[in-house]
């Protein structure tokens, strides 16, 4: 197992460095510059700004300095738009918000999705199965940019139960969590149901039932673990998508998360913030892909070789 983790790390670390390099080069190749504005700045001011942020240095020196700052100091550099704030400070202000509702949405999606898919598989072709499949399909065709206004319409405008936006106590979390988790919950339920149906028809389950084990023990001890393998593969990118937030959720509910920071940085040509958030999301994707690989190998040892 230790060798398997080392092999995965030997792939993950160069991938992360390549991600940083490609992100930097793509931003550098984008038309315009961080100080390009409709009203042209005086040349002396522009020269001073370029000198302050090292934009006059050769490209290789800029790339090297940027990568070294991240690797050695976890420093994404200063913001080009807010001179008194660094990229780290902007991310630190928004990431806890998206992490909060994203993590809750992830737990909700996994618990409800796995339970729904398992019940549907156990009660195959019954009204419970049809209800679970119908609920999953309905939830899957309602992406978050549709769910968000529907929730506000019902719970804020009609019923007046929940605030329509902002960020504060748990009452502000409810609608972003539901809007974020619904489609993921439906996908997890459908994957779990398909996988569980396949496992329940396998020989080792028939053998367990022939030995007289109760249906509860058959499901929990022998069927659930192998049935969750495809779900675990899906959970890695799903977790990153939820904990890094959604631009739609942040914008619609005015949560102040990093999705809003990303949109603002794109509109303001704040390339440093855009690169910082892009690299953060990419690093989390690599990290959780690694965790999923390790979990997968732990459940099914054949994958280690």
C-alpha positions as CSV (number, residue, x, y, z in Angstrom):
1,X,0.0,0.0,0.0
2,X,2.9,2.4,0.8
3,X,4.4,1.8,-2.6
4,X,1.1,2.4,-4.2
5,X,0.8,5.8,-2.5
6,X,4.3,6.7,-3.5
7,X,3.6,5.9,-7.1
8,X,0.5,8.1,-7.0
9,X,2.4,10.9,-5.4
10,X,5.1,10.7,-8.1
11,X,2.4,11.4,-10.6
12,X,0.4,14.0,-8.6
13,X,3.3,16.4,-7.8
14,X,4.6,16.9,-11.4
15,X,0.9,17.3,-12.5
16,X,0.5,20.1,-10.0
17,X,3.7,21.8,-11.1
18,X,2.5,21.5,-14.7
19,X,-0.8,23.0,-13.8
20,X,0.9,26.0,-12.3
21,X,3.1,26.4,-15.3
22,X,0.2,26.1,-17.8
23,X,-2.0,28.5,-15.8
24,X,0.7,31.1,-15.8
25,X,1.5,30.8,-19.5
26,X,-2.2,30.9,-20.5
27,X,-2.8,34.1,-18.4
28,X,0.4,35.6,-19.8
29,X,-0.8,34.8,-23.4
30,X,-4.3,36.3,-22.8
31,X,-4.8,39.6,-24.8
32,X,-4.4,42.8,-22.8
33,X,-2.7,43.1,-19.5
34,X,-3.7,43.6,-15.8
35,X,-3.5,47.3,-16.2
36,X,-5.2,47.6,-19.5
37,X,-8.2,50.0,-19.1
38,X,-10.6,51.9,-21.3
39,X,-8.9,55.1,-20.1
40,X,-5.2,54.6,-20.9
41,X,-2.8,55.2,-18.0
42,X,0.1,57.6,-18.4
43,X,3.2,55.7,-19.7
44,X,5.2,56.7,-16.6
45,X,2.5,55.2,-14.3
46,X,2.3,52.1,-16.4
47,X,6.0,51.6,-16.3
48,X,6.1,52.0,-12.5
49,X,3.3,49.5,-12.1
50,X,5.0,46.9,-14.4
51,X,8.3,47.4,-12.5
52,X,6.5,47.0,-9.1
53,X,4.9,43.7,-10.1
54,X,7.9,42.4,-12.0
55,X,6.1,42.4,-15.3
56,X,9.1,43.8,-17.1
57,X,11.3,40.8,-16.2
58,X,11.9,38.0,-18.7
59,X,9.1,35.4,-18.9
60,X,11.3,32.6,-17.5
61,X,12.1,34.8,-14.5
62,X,8.4,35.6,-13.9
63,X,7.5,31.9,-14.1
64,X,10.3,30.8,-11.8
65,X,9.5,33.4,-9.2
66,X,5.8,32.6,-9.3
67,X,6.3,28.9,-8.9
68,X,8.9,29.3,-6.2
69,X,6.6,31.6,-4.3
70,X,3.8,29.0,-4.3
71,X,6.0,25.9,-3.6
72,X,8.3,27.5,-1.0
73,X,5.9,29.9,0.8
74,X,2.4,29.1,-0.5
75,X,2.2,32.7,-1.7
76,X,0.1,33.5,-4.7
77,X,1.5,37.0,-4.9
78,X,-0.3,40.4,-4.7
79,X,-3.6,41.3,-6.3
80,X,-3.2,43.6,-9.4
81,X,-6.5,45.4,-8.6
82,X,-6.4,45.7,-4.7
83,X,-2.9,46.9,-3.9
84,X,-3.5,46.5,-0.1
85,X,-4.6,42.8,-0.4
86,X,-2.8,39.7,-1.5
87,X,-4.3,36.8,-3.4
88,X,-3.9,34.7,-0.3
89,X,-6.1,37.1,1.7
90,X,-8.8,37.2,-1.0
91,X,-8.9,33.4,-1.1
92,X,-8.9,33.2,2.7
93,X,-11.9,35.6,2.9
94,X,-14.0,33.6,0.4
95,X,-12.9,30.0,0.7
96,X,-14.3,29.3,4.3
97,X,-17.8,30.3,3.0
98,X,-17.8,28.0,0.0
99,X,-16.1,25.3,2.1
100,X,-18.9,25.5,4.7
101,X,-21.9,25.1,2.4
102,X,-19.9,22.8,0.0
103,X,-19.0,20.4,2.7
104,X,-22.5,20.2,4.1
105,X,-23.9,19.8,0.6
106,X,-21.4,16.9,0.0
107,X,-22.4,15.1,3.2
108,X,-26.1,15.5,2.4
109,X,-25.6,14.3,-1.2
110,X,-23.7,11.2,-0.2
111,X,-25.9,10.2,2.7
112,X,-29.2,10.7,0.9
113,X,-27.9,9.5,-2.5
114,X,-26.5,6.3,-1.2
115,X,-29.6,5.5,0.9
116,X,-31.9,6.3,-2.0
117,X,-29.9,4.2,-4.4
118,X,-29.6,1.3,-2.0
119,X,-33.3,1.2,-1.2
120,X,-34.2,1.4,-4.9
121,X,-32.0,-1.6,-5.7
122,X,-33.2,-3.7,-2.7
123,X,-36.9,-3.0,-3.7
124,X,-36.2,-3.4,-7.4
125,X,-39.3,-2.9,-9.6
126,X,-41.5,-1.9,-6.6
127,X,-43.1,1.5,-6.0
128,X,-40.1,2.5,-3.9
129,X,-37.8,1.8,-6.8
130,X,-40.0,3.9,-9.2
131,X,-40.3,6.7,-6.6
132,X,-36.5,6.8,-6.1
133,X,-35.7,6.7,-9.8
134,X,-38.3,9.4,-10.5
135,X,-37.0,11.6,-7.7
136,X,-33.4,11.2,-9.0
137,X,-34.3,12.0,-12.6
138,X,-36.3,15.1,-11.5
139,X,-33.5,16.3,-9.3
140,X,-30.9,15.7,-12.0
141,X,-32.7,17.8,-14.6
142,X,-32.8,20.7,-12.1
143,X,-29.2,22.1,-12.1
144,X,-28.3,24.7,-9.5
145,X,-29.0,27.7,-11.7
146,X,-32.6,26.4,-11.9
147,X,-32.9,25.3,-8.3
148,X,-31.6,28.6,-6.9
149,X,-34.3,30.8,-8.3
150,X,-37.0,28.2,-7.6
151,X,-36.0,28.0,-3.9
152,X,-35.9,31.8,-3.6
153,X,-39.3,32.0,-5.2
154,X,-40.9,29.4,-2.9
155,X,-39.1,29.9,0.5
156,X,-38.4,33.6,0.3
157,X,-41.0,35.3,-1.8
158,X,-44.0,33.0,-1.2
159,X,-43.5,31.6,2.3
160,X,-41.1,34.1,3.7
161,X,-39.3,31.5,5.7
162,X,-35.7,32.0,4.6
163,X,-33.5,35.0,3.6
164,X,-33.0,35.3,-0.1
165,X,-29.3,36.0,0.1
166,X,-26.3,37.0,2.3
167,X,-24.2,35.0,4.6
168,X,-24.6,34.6,8.4
169,X,-26.0,31.9,10.6
170,X,-27.2,28.4,9.6
171,X,-30.5,29.8,8.3
172,X,-28.5,31.3,5.4
173,X,-26.9,28.0,4.5
174,X,-30.1,26.1,3.8
175,X,-30.9,27.2,0.2
176,X,-27.3,27.2,-1.0
177,X,-26.8,23.7,0.3
178,X,-30.0,22.4,-1.3
179,X,-29.3,24.1,-4.6
180,X,-25.7,22.7,-4.6
181,X,-26.4,19.2,-3.5
182,X,-29.5,18.2,-5.5
183,X,-28.0,17.2,-8.8
184,X,-25.0,15.5,-7.1
185,X,-27.4,13.6,-4.9
186,X,-29.4,12.3,-7.9
187,X,-26.2,11.2,-9.7
188,X,-25.0,9.3,-6.5
189,X,-28.4,7.6,-6.2
190,X,-28.4,6.4,-9.8
191,X,-24.8,5.2,-9.6
192,X,-25.5,3.4,-6.3
193,X,-28.6,1.7,-7.6
194,X,-27.0,0.4,-10.8
195,X,-23.9,-0.9,-8.9
196,X,-26.0,-2.4,-6.1
197,X,-28.2,-4.2,-8.6
198,X,-25.1,-5.7,-10.3
199,X,-23.6,-6.8,-6.9
200,X,-26.9,-8.3,-5.7
201,X,-27.0,-10.6,-8.7
202,X,-23.5,-11.9,-8.2
203,X,-22.6,-15.4,-7.0
204,X,-21.1,-14.4,-3.6
205,X,-24.4,-12.7,-2.6
206,X,-26.4,-15.9,-3.6
207,X,-23.9,-17.9,-1.6
208,X,-24.4,-15.6,1.5
209,X,-28.2,-15.9,1.2
210,X,-27.9,-19.7,0.8
211,X,-26.0,-19.8,4.1
212,X,-29.1,-18.4,5.8
213,X,-27.7,-14.9,6.5
214,X,-30.3,-12.2,7.1
215,X,-31.0,-9.8,4.3
216,X,-29.6,-7.0,6.5
217,X,-26.3,-8.7,7.0
218,X,-26.1,-9.6,3.3
219,X,-26.6,-6.0,2.3
220,X,-24.3,-4.4,4.9
221,X,-21.5,-7.0,5.1
222,X,-21.3,-8.3,1.5
223,X,-23.1,-6.0,-0.9
224,X,-22.6,-2.4,0.2
225,X,-18.8,-2.3,0.1
226,X,-18.2,-3.5,-3.5
227,X,-21.3,-1.6,-4.6
228,X,-19.7,1.7,-3.4
229,X,-16.6,1.4,-5.6
230,X,-18.1,3.3,-8.6
231,X,-19.6,5.8,-6.1
232,X,-16.2,6.5,-4.6
233,X,-14.7,7.1,-8.1
234,X,-17.4,9.8,-8.6
235,X,-17.0,11.4,-5.2
236,X,-13.5,12.8,-5.8
237,X,-14.3,15.4,-8.5
238,X,-17.8,15.8,-6.9
239,X,-16.3,16.8,-3.6
240,X,-14.0,19.3,-5.2
241,X,-16.8,20.8,-7.2
242,X,-18.9,21.3,-4.1
243,X,-16.2,22.6,-1.7
244,X,-14.8,25.0,-4.2
245,X,-18.2,26.4,-4.6
246,X,-20.2,27.3,-7.6
247,X,-20.2,30.6,-9.4
248,X,-23.9,30.4,-9.7
249,X,-24.5,29.8,-6.0
250,X,-22.1,32.5,-4.9
251,X,-23.5,35.0,-7.3
252,X,-27.2,34.2,-6.8
253,X,-27.2,34.0,-3.0
254,X,-24.5,36.7,-2.5
255,X,-22.6,34.4,-0.2
256,X,-19.2,36.1,-0.7
257,X,-17.4,32.9,-1.7
258,X,-14.5,32.4,-4.0
259,X,-16.9,31.9,-7.0
260,X,-17.8,35.6,-6.7
261,X,-14.1,36.5,-6.3
262,X,-13.3,34.5,-9.5
263,X,-15.9,36.4,-11.5
264,X,-14.8,39.8,-10.1
265,X,-11.2,39.0,-11.0
266,X,-12.1,38.0,-14.5
267,X,-14.1,41.2,-15.0
268,X,-11.3,43.4,-13.5
269,X,-8.4,41.5,-15.3
270,X,-7.0,40.6,-11.9
271,X,-4.9,37.8,-13.4
272,X,-3.2,37.0,-10.1
273,X,-6.5,36.2,-8.3
274,X,-7.7,34.2,-11.3
275,X,-4.5,32.1,-11.3
276,X,-4.7,31.6,-7.6
277,X,-8.2,30.3,-7.6
278,X,-7.5,28.1,-10.7
279,X,-4.5,26.6,-9.0
280,X,-6.3,26.1,-5.7
281,X,-9.2,24.2,-7.5
282,X,-6.7,22.2,-9.5
283,X,-4.6,21.3,-6.4
284,X,-7.8,20.1,-4.6
285,X,-8.8,18.1,-7.6
286,X,-5.4,16.3,-7.7
287,X,-5.5,15.8,-3.9
288,X,-8.9,14.3,-3.8
289,X,-8.2,12.2,-6.8
290,X,-5.3,10.8,-4.9
291,X,-7.4,10.1,-1.8
292,X,-10.0,8.4,-4.0
293,X,-7.3,6.2,-5.6
294,X,-6.1,5.2,-2.1
295,X,-9.6,4.4,-0.9
296,X,-10.2,2.4,-4.0
297,X,-7.0,0.4,-3.6
298,X,-7.9,-0.1,0.1
299,X,-11.3,-1.6,-0.8
300,X,-10.1,-3.6,-3.8
301,X,-6.4,-4.6,-3.3
302,X,-6.2,-5.9,-6.9
303,X,-6.0,-2.2,-8.1
304,X,-2.6,-1.7,-6.3
305,X,-0.8,-3.8,-8.9
